[in-house]
Amino acid sequence: MFKALKKIPKFVKEAKEELKKINWASRKELVSATVLVIIVAALVTSYIAVIDLGLSRAIQLLLR
């Protein structure tokens, strides 16, 4: 157990070094990607809602 505890500082140091190597997105890229995700999610949600509404109306007509 103590061997595992001794490895923690080395792991944290290596993790920090790896995080410095990451090519982080700029704020502009992040905002545009977020807007795109929100738009796509809204479109998919609308599509599913329309299909659901159509199918429920069709089932209601069949059951009458």
C-alpha positions as CSV (number, residue, x, y, z in Angstrom):
1,M,0.0,0.0,0.0
2,F,2.8,2.4,0.8
3,K,4.4,1.7,-2.6
4,A,1.2,2.9,-4.2
5,L,1.2,6.1,-2.1
6,K,4.8,6.8,-3.2
7,K,3.7,6.7,-6.8
8,I,1.1,9.4,-6.5
9,P,3.5,12.5,-6.7
10,K,5.1,11.0,-9.8
11,F,1.7,10.4,-11.4
12,V,0.6,14.0,-10.7
13,K,3.8,15.4,-12.1
14,E,3.5,13.3,-15.3
15,A,-0.2,14.2,-15.6
16,K,0.6,18.0,-15.4
17,E,3.3,17.5,-18.1
18,E,0.8,15.7,-20.4
19,L,-1.8,18.4,-19.9
20,K,0.7,21.1,-21.1
21,K,1.0,19.2,-24.4
22,I,-2.7,19.3,-25.2
23,N,-3.7,21.7,-27.9
24,W,-6.7,23.4,-26.2
25,A,-9.4,25.0,-28.3
26,S,-9.7,28.7,-28.4
27,R,-12.7,30.5,-26.9
28,K,-14.0,31.3,-30.4
29,E,-13.8,27.6,-31.4
30,L,-15.4,26.5,-28.2
31,V,-18.3,28.9,-28.5
32,S,-19.0,27.9,-32.2
33,A,-18.8,24.2,-31.4
34,T,-21.3,24.8,-28.5
35,V,-23.7,26.7,-30.7
36,L,-23.5,24.0,-33.3
37,V,-24.2,21.3,-30.7
38,I,-27.2,23.2,-29.4
39,I,-28.6,23.7,-32.9
40,V,-28.2,20.1,-33.9
41,A,-29.8,18.9,-30.6
42,A,-32.7,21.3,-31.2
43,L,-33.2,20.0,-34.7
44,V,-33.0,16.3,-33.7
45,T,-35.4,17.0,-30.8
46,S,-37.9,18.7,-33.2
47,Y,-37.6,15.9,-35.7
48,I,-38.3,13.2,-33.0
49,A,-41.2,15.3,-31.6
50,V,-42.8,15.6,-35.1
51,I,-42.4,11.8,-35.7
52,D,-43.8,11.0,-32.2
53,L,-46.8,13.3,-32.8
54,G,-47.5,11.8,-36.2
55,L,-47.3,8.3,-34.9
56,S,-49.5,9.0,-31.9
57,R,-52.2,10.6,-34.1
58,A,-52.0,7.7,-36.5
59,I,-52.5,5.2,-33.7
60,Q,-55.4,7.2,-32.3
61,L,-57.1,7.1,-35.7
62,L,-56.6,3.4,-36.0
63,L,-58.0,2.7,-32.5
64,R,-61.2,4.7,-33.2
